[in-house]
Amino acid sequence: MVEETEQNDTEAVEVEEEKITISKLTMDQGSLRLLKVRKRQKQKKPVFLQTDHHKKKRLKKTWRRPRGLHNKKRRYILGKGQIVRVGFGSPVAVKGLHPSGFMDVLVSRVYDLENMDPGTQAVRISRTVGQRKRIEIIKKAQTQGLKILNSPVEERGL
């Protein structure tokens, strides 16, 4: 029995040595609360679509402000859809942040990782980076304890 526990302890130590610590988010309680508020707000936010996008094939499903004199959406007629307004926006303190709370930093070179703060910033590797340089960036980011937002499954084991 003693040998089995010693073997289990050594295996646990080996597994712990392989794990790389990724720093946790350092954010005050007010900002964390605002992240939750933003998440709830975005669930209630309607999808803003261009007027009559379903009638004409050439119209895209993106938002274009209605400007016509008789446009029913511009005149706030019920059932014609919502217009983009100030009340649908995110709180200013958390605007532009990743849903995890980290600030998103686009990285295309290993040098870009130099002055990053692991407590507030996370790495997003540019799509134009090749496989070899991507692996170098991932290794350097892991040694610094940075969170990688778009790391594919195959590369997470590095």
N, C-alpha and C positions, 0 to 999 in steps of 0.2 A: 504494500500500500504506500509506503514511504516513497518508493521509486516512482510510482504513478504520479503522485503529487509533485515530485520534483520535475518530472517530464512536463506536466501541465504548466508548472510555473515557468519553465524555460520557453515553452511555446508561447505563452502569453507575453513574455518579455520580447521575444522575436517579433511578434505581431505589433507590439507597441513601438518597437524601433522602426518598423516600416511605415507607420502612420506619420503623416505630415500634418502639423498643426496649422490650421487656417484661422486667422484672427477673426474675432467676433466683431460685430458692428458696435461702434461706440457712438451712441446718440442719446441725447437727453430725453426724458420722459415725455415732454411736450411734443417733440418731433415724432416719437413713436406713436403717440396718440393721433397725431395728424396723418400718419401713414394709414392707420386703421380707418380714419374718417374718409380719406381719399379713396380707399378700397370700397367702402360702402357707397360713396357718392358715384363712383364709376359703374357700380352695379345698377344704379337707378338711372343713369344717364341714357337718354334715347340715342338711337343711331341716326345721325344727321345725313340725309340724302338730298340730292338735287331734285328740284321739282320735276315731276313727270318723267323720272328716269325709267320708269317701267313702261312708258308709252313709246319711247323712241330708242332704237338700238344704239344710236350714236352718242347718247348721253351716258356718262359714266356714273358709277355708284359713289361718287365722291361729293363733298359738300361744295356747292356754289351758291352764293347769296342771291336770293330772288330780287330782281330790280324792276320788274314790270309794273306798270300802273295798275293793272287789274289782277295782279298775281295774288291768289288766295293764301298762299303760304306767307307772303310778305304782310298780308293784312290780318294774320293770326286767326284764320277761320279754323274752327275745330275740325279734326279729322284729316287735316292736310299735312300734318307733321310739324315737328318743332324746328325753331330757328336757333342757331348758335347764339347764346347770350352769356353775359358775365356770370350768372349764377351757376352755370354748369362747370366752372373751372375748378382746378385743384387748389388747395391751400398753398400760399406762396412759399412757405418754408420747406415744403417737400416737392415742389414742382420740378419736374425733370429728373427725379431720382428713380432708380430701378425699384421695382416692387419689393425687393429685399431690403431696401433702405440705403444701399451703397450708391455712391456717385459713379456713373458709368464712364470709363476712360478707354478710348479706342487706342489700341497698341498695334503698331506694324513693325517695330524693331525691338531688339532686346534693350537698347539704350533708353527706350521710352519708359522702362520700369524703374529707372534710377530714383526719382524723387517722389515715389508714390507712397501714400499713407495707407497701410493695411487696415486701419480702423474705420476709415470712411470711404475709401475708393476700392473699386473692383475692376478687373481687367476684362475687356472685350477685345478679342483678337480680330484684326481686320480680315475680311474675306479674301483679300488678294494675297495673303501670306501663304507661302508654300509649306509643304509638310515638314521639311527639315528645319526651317526657321521657326515654325510653329512649335515643334518639340523643344527647341532651345528656349523659347519664350515661356513655355509651360514649366520647364524645369526651374528657370530663374524665378518665376512667380511663386512656385511652391517653396523654394528656399527662403523667399522673403515673407511667406505666409499670406500671400494675396489670394483673394477669391477670384476664380476664373468663371465668367458668366456663360461663355459659349464653348466650353471644352467638350468635344465629342466623347462618346462612351469609350472608344478604343484607347484614347489618350489619357483617360483618368487614372489608369493603372501605372503611369510613369513615375 
